């Protein structure tokens, strides 16, 4: 790889281009671009993205993990307690008591609580005894 290609990779990477797009632009393989970027970590990173916690507003370090919405489990719990039905697009009734249940994914839950699950699972004379 020439010095010109190295400089092009850095520039394109900082501009937000992906490995495949850079490889096609420069005329090298995608794996060559990936390995170069891994070896020269500080020179080849995409622009730093600042992510803040949705609950407390603290900056989140995403260098070692995927994108996160919250800085900690505590903040995540607080946020969901304040916004219990946000993004809950599915609604079903509890198989035991009939109470309405809100879910993010279809088929996520069948019972509204552990108590209902136990009551339905172990009721006397049921098919699962």
C-alpha positions as a LaTeX table, in Angstrom:
\begin{tabular}{lrrr}
\hline
Residue & $x$ (\AA) & $y$ (\AA) & $z$ (\AA) \\
\hline
Unk1 & 0.00 & 0.00 & 0.00 \\
Unk2 & 1.37 & 3.41 & $-0.92$ \\
Unk3 & 1.53 & 6.47 & 1.30 \\
Unk4 & $-1.03$ & 8.14 & $-0.95$ \\
Unk5 & $-3.48$ & 5.29 & $-0.37$ \\
Unk6 & $-2.92$ & 5.49 & 3.39 \\
Unk7 & $-3.70$ & 9.21 & 3.38 \\
Unk8 & $-6.81$ & 8.61 & 1.27 \\
Unk9 & $-8.02$ & 5.95 & 3.70 \\
Unk10 & $-7.59$ & 8.33 & 6.65 \\
Unk11 & $-9.39$ & 11.17 & 4.87 \\
Unk12 & $-12.28$ & 9.02 & 3.68 \\
Unk13 & $-12.64$ & 7.33 & 7.06 \\
Unk14 & $-12.81$ & 10.69 & 8.82 \\
Unk15 & $-15.41$ & 11.77 & 6.27 \\
Unk16 & $-17.57$ & 8.86 & 7.45 \\
Unk17 & $-17.03$ & 6.36 & 4.62 \\
Unk18 & $-17.26$ & 2.63 & 5.37 \\
Unk19 & $-14.56$ & 0.05 & 4.61 \\
Unk20 & $-16.19$ & $-1.24$ & 1.42 \\
Unk21 & $-16.79$ & 2.22 & $-0.04$ \\
Unk22 & $-13.18$ & 3.23 & 0.71 \\
Unk23 & $-11.87$ & 0.02 & $-0.86$ \\
Unk24 & $-13.81$ & 0.63 & $-4.07$ \\
Unk25 & $-12.72$ & 4.27 & $-4.18$ \\
Unk26 & $-9.01$ & 3.52 & $-3.76$ \\
Unk27 & $-8.86$ & 0.21 & $-5.61$ \\
Unk28 & $-7.74$ & $-2.12$ & $-2.81$ \\
Unk29 & $-9.55$ & $-4.96$ & $-1.04$ \\
Unk30 & $-11.94$ & $-4.31$ & 1.82 \\
Unk31 & $-9.81$ & $-6.47$ & 4.14 \\
Unk32 & $-6.74$ & $-4.34$ & 3.38 \\
Unk33 & $-8.64$ & $-1.23$ & 4.47 \\
Unk34 & $-9.97$ & $-2.96$ & 7.62 \\
Unk35 & $-6.58$ & $-4.26$ & 8.68 \\
Unk36 & $-4.92$ & $-0.90$ & 8.06 \\
Unk37 & $-7.55$ & 0.86 & 10.17 \\
Unk38 & $-7.18$ & $-1.68$ & 12.98 \\
Unk39 & $-3.39$ & $-1.38$ & 13.00 \\
Unk40 & $-3.41$ & 2.41 & 13.06 \\
Unk41 & $-6.22$ & 2.91 & 15.56 \\
Unk42 & $-5.63$ & 6.55 & 16.42 \\
Unk43 & $-5.10$ & 7.73 & 12.84 \\
Unk44 & $-8.03$ & 5.98 & 11.19 \\
Unk45 & $-11.04$ & 6.26 & 13.50 \\
Unk46 & $-14.28$ & 7.68 & 12.25 \\
Unk47 & $-15.21$ & 11.01 & 13.74 \\
Unk48 & $-15.81$ & 10.81 & 17.45 \\
Unk49 & $-19.51$ & 10.79 & 18.22 \\
Unk50 & $-20.64$ & 12.27 & 21.50 \\
Unk51 & $-23.49$ & 10.30 & 23.03 \\
Unk52 & $-25.27$ & 11.46 & 26.16 \\
Unk53 & $-27.43$ & 9.50 & 28.58 \\
Unk54 & $-31.15$ & 10.07 & 27.99 \\
Unk55 & $-31.80$ & 10.15 & 31.73 \\
Unk56 & $-29.00$ & 12.23 & 33.31 \\
Unk57 & $-27.28$ & 13.84 & 30.30 \\
Unk58 & $-23.84$ & 12.43 & 31.19 \\
Unk59 & $-21.48$ & 11.65 & 28.31 \\
Unk60 & $-21.28$ & 7.94 & 27.44 \\
Unk61 & $-18.04$ & 6.30 & 26.31 \\
Unk62 & $-18.91$ & 4.14 & 23.30 \\
Unk63 & $-15.38$ & 3.32 & 22.20 \\
Unk64 & $-15.55$ & $-0.29$ & 23.40 \\
Unk65 & $-19.28$ & $-1.01$ & 23.06 \\
Unk66 & $-22.15$ & $-0.60$ & 20.69 \\
Unk67 & $-24.33$ & 2.48 & 20.82 \\
Unk68 & $-25.99$ & 2.88 & 24.19 \\
Unk69 & $-28.85$ & 5.08 & 25.32 \\
Unk70 & $-28.05$ & 5.14 & 29.04 \\
Unk71 & $-24.85$ & 5.46 & 31.08 \\
Unk72 & $-25.85$ & 2.86 & 33.67 \\
Unk73 & $-28.52$ & 0.34 & 34.65 \\
Unk74 & $-29.72$ & 2.77 & 37.30 \\
Unk75 & $-30.38$ & 5.50 & 34.70 \\
Unk76 & $-32.05$ & 2.98 & 32.38 \\
Unk77 & $-34.41$ & 1.86 & 35.17 \\
Unk78 & $-35.26$ & 5.44 & 36.15 \\
Unk79 & $-36.02$ & 6.40 & 32.55 \\
Unk80 & $-38.26$ & 3.38 & 31.91 \\
Unk81 & $-40.11$ & 3.98 & 35.19 \\
Unk82 & $-40.85$ & 7.56 & 34.07 \\
Unk83 & $-41.79$ & 6.46 & 30.51 \\
Unk84 & $-43.48$ & 3.09 & 31.00 \\
Unk85 & $-45.47$ & 2.92 & 27.76 \\
Unk86 & $-43.04$ & 4.60 & 25.34 \\
Unk87 & $-42.27$ & 2.36 & 22.38 \\
Unk88 & $-44.72$ & $-0.26$ & 23.65 \\
Unk89 & $-46.52$ & $-0.89$ & 20.39 \\
Unk90 & $-48.14$ & $-4.26$ & 21.20 \\
Unk91 & $-50.99$ & $-4.83$ & 23.61 \\
Unk92 & $-52.42$ & $-8.19$ & 24.74 \\
Unk93 & $-54.48$ & $-9.45$ & 27.67 \\
Unk94 & $-53.03$ & $-11.63$ & 30.43 \\
Unk95 & $-53.85$ & $-15.32$ & 29.86 \\
Unk96 & $-54.77$ & $-15.68$ & 33.54 \\
Unk97 & $-56.49$ & $-12.54$ & 34.82 \\
Unk98 & $-57.23$ & $-10.63$ & 31.59 \\
Unk99 & $-55.28$ & $-7.50$ & 32.56 \\
Unk100 & $-53.92$ & $-5.48$ & 29.62 \\
Unk101 & $-50.15$ & $-5.91$ & 28.98 \\
Unk102 & $-48.00$ & $-3.53$ & 26.90 \\
Unk103 & $-44.97$ & $-4.97$ & 25.07 \\
Unk104 & $-42.18$ & $-3.78$ & 22.79 \\
Unk105 & $-42.13$ & $-6.99$ & 20.73 \\
Unk106 & $-44.99$ & $-9.21$ & 19.64 \\
Unk107 & $-45.32$ & $-12.35$ & 21.77 \\
Unk108 & $-42.92$ & $-11.06$ & 24.42 \\
Unk109 & $-45.19$ & $-11.89$ & 27.36 \\
Unk110 & $-48.21$ & $-14.05$ & 28.05 \\
Unk111 & $-48.85$ & $-13.20$ & 31.71 \\
Unk112 & $-48.90$ & $-9.84$ & 33.49 \\
Unk113 & $-46.94$ & $-11.11$ & 36.51 \\
Unk114 & $-45.16$ & $-14.09$ & 37.98 \\
Unk115 & $-48.17$ & $-14.66$ & 40.25 \\
Unk116 & $-50.46$ & $-15.08$ & 37.20 \\
Unk117 & $-47.95$ & $-17.42$ & 35.57 \\
Unk118 & $-47.83$ & $-19.63$ & 38.69 \\
Unk119 & $-51.62$ & $-19.56$ & 39.05 \\
Unk120 & $-52.14$ & $-20.61$ & 35.43 \\
Unk121 & $-49.32$ & $-23.15$ & 35.41 \\
Unk122 & $-50.12$ & $-24.95$ & 38.64 \\
Unk123 & $-53.88$ & $-24.55$ & 39.03 \\
Unk124 & $-55.59$ & $-27.66$ & 40.32 \\
Unk125 & $-57.07$ & $-29.97$ & 37.73 \\
Unk126 & $-55.09$ & $-28.33$ & 34.94 \\
Unk127 & $-53.48$ & $-30.17$ & 32.08 \\
Unk128 & $-49.97$ & $-29.49$ & 33.41 \\
Unk129 & $-50.28$ & $-31.20$ & 36.80 \\
\hline
\end{tabular}
